[in-house]
Amino acid sequence: METVSSCEKNPMEVLYEPKNICKAFQDISTYFSDEEWGKLTQWQKSAYVYMKRNYIRMTDLGVTVNQPVFMRGKEQDKQSLVEGIEVHDSDETSGIRVNVWSHRLRERKYRVIYEEISDPEEEEDDDY
């Protein structure tokens, strides 16, 4: 009788079997149009596979991370671009205007006072 050990196959070999790679590529290809998918090289496709795996693992661990851009729907991409833009229809301004507060840095809550530090050598030169 022949026994089969679970250690016979290397887990990395199982991961890189063509059927597993094809399945991963099929999962990722749903995020791209046929034209976009055709233009991607093998290593780019692999990079997208790993980006998705990392995203899934991080969210499973409870870490709040942004969804990779390629995984967002086309409509969601357009919506995120429009979020920072406001449309104004007034006599003074018409058209699209970028919201200046969308990328503003955090302001200080407390005033910071700086003291000028003088160079002792400069003070000696002034005495002559």
C-alpha positions as CSV (number, residue, x, y, z in Angstrom):
1,M,0.0,0.0,0.0
2,E,1.3,3.4,-1.0
3,T,0.8,6.4,1.3
4,V,0.8,9.9,0.2
5,S,2.5,12.5,2.4
6,S,1.1,16.0,2.6
7,C,4.7,17.2,2.4
8,E,5.3,15.7,-1.0
9,K,4.2,18.8,-2.9
10,N,5.8,22.1,-2.1
11,P,3.2,24.8,-1.3
12,M,4.9,27.2,-3.7
13,E,4.5,24.7,-6.5
14,V,0.8,24.4,-5.8
15,L,0.5,28.2,-5.8
16,Y,2.2,28.5,-9.2
17,E,0.4,25.7,-11.0
18,P,-1.1,27.0,-14.3
19,K,-4.6,26.3,-13.2
20,N,-4.2,28.5,-10.0
21,I,-2.5,31.3,-12.0
22,C,-5.2,31.2,-14.7
23,K,-7.9,31.4,-12.0
24,A,-6.2,34.4,-10.4
25,F,-5.8,36.1,-13.7
26,Q,-9.5,35.5,-14.5
27,D,-10.5,37.1,-11.2
28,I,-8.4,40.2,-12.0
29,S,-9.4,40.4,-15.7
30,T,-13.0,41.3,-14.6
31,Y,-11.7,44.7,-13.5
32,F,-10.4,45.6,-17.0
33,S,-11.8,45.9,-20.5
34,D,-10.7,43.3,-23.0
35,E,-8.5,46.0,-24.7
36,E,-6.9,47.0,-21.4
37,W,-6.3,43.4,-20.4
38,G,-4.7,42.6,-23.8
39,K,-2.2,45.5,-23.3
40,L,-1.0,44.3,-19.9
41,T,2.2,42.2,-19.7
42,Q,2.5,39.1,-17.6
43,W,4.3,40.8,-14.8
44,Q,1.7,43.6,-14.7
45,K,-1.1,41.0,-14.4
46,S,0.8,39.3,-11.6
47,A,1.3,42.6,-9.8
48,Y,-2.5,43.2,-9.9
49,V,-3.1,39.7,-8.5
50,Y,-0.8,40.4,-5.6
51,M,-2.3,43.9,-5.0
52,K,-5.7,42.3,-4.7
53,R,-4.4,39.5,-2.4
54,N,-2.7,42.1,-0.2
55,Y,-5.9,44.2,0.0
56,I,-8.0,41.2,0.9
57,R,-5.5,40.1,3.6
58,M,-5.2,43.6,5.1
59,T,-9.0,44.1,5.3
60,D,-9.4,40.6,6.8
61,L,-7.0,41.6,9.5
62,G,-9.2,44.6,10.3
63,V,-6.8,47.3,8.8
64,T,-8.6,50.1,7.1
65,V,-7.0,50.6,3.7
66,N,-8.1,52.2,0.5
67,Q,-9.3,49.9,-2.2
68,P,-6.8,49.6,-5.1
69,V,-7.8,51.9,-8.0
70,F,-8.2,49.1,-10.5
71,M,-10.7,47.4,-8.2
72,R,-13.0,50.4,-8.1
73,G,-15.8,50.6,-10.6
74,K,-15.5,53.0,-13.5
75,E,-18.4,55.1,-12.1
76,Q,-16.7,55.2,-8.7
77,D,-13.5,56.6,-10.3
78,K,-15.4,59.4,-12.0
79,Q,-17.2,60.2,-8.8
80,S,-14.0,60.4,-6.8
81,L,-12.6,62.9,-9.4
82,V,-15.7,65.1,-9.1
83,E,-15.7,65.1,-5.3
84,G,-13.1,67.9,-5.2
85,I,-14.8,70.0,-7.8
86,E,-17.8,72.2,-7.3
87,V,-20.0,73.6,-10.1
88,H,-21.1,77.2,-9.7
89,D,-23.8,78.9,-11.9
90,S,-23.7,82.5,-10.9
91,D,-23.2,85.8,-12.9
92,E,-19.7,86.3,-11.5
93,T,-18.3,82.9,-12.1
94,S,-19.6,80.2,-14.4
95,G,-18.2,76.7,-15.1
96,I,-16.2,74.4,-13.0
97,R,-14.2,75.7,-10.0
98,V,-11.9,73.6,-7.9
99,N,-12.7,73.5,-4.2
100,V,-9.7,75.1,-2.5
101,W,-10.4,73.4,0.8
102,S,-10.1,69.9,-0.5
103,H,-6.3,69.7,-0.3
104,R,-5.6,72.2,2.4
105,L,-3.1,71.4,5.1
106,R,-4.0,71.3,8.7
107,E,-3.8,74.6,10.4
108,R,-2.1,75.1,13.8
109,K,-4.4,75.4,16.8
110,Y,-1.9,77.3,18.9
111,R,0.4,80.1,17.8
112,V,4.1,79.2,17.7
113,I,6.6,81.9,18.7
114,Y,10.0,81.6,17.3
115,E,13.1,83.2,18.9
116,E,15.9,84.4,16.7
117,I,19.1,82.7,17.5
118,S,22.1,85.0,17.0
119,D,25.6,83.9,16.1
120,P,28.2,84.9,18.8
121,E,30.8,85.5,16.1
122,E,28.6,88.0,14.3
123,E,28.1,89.9,17.6
124,E,31.9,90.2,18.1
125,D,32.4,91.7,14.6
126,D,29.8,94.4,15.3
127,D,31.8,95.7,18.3
128,Y,34.8,97.0,16.2
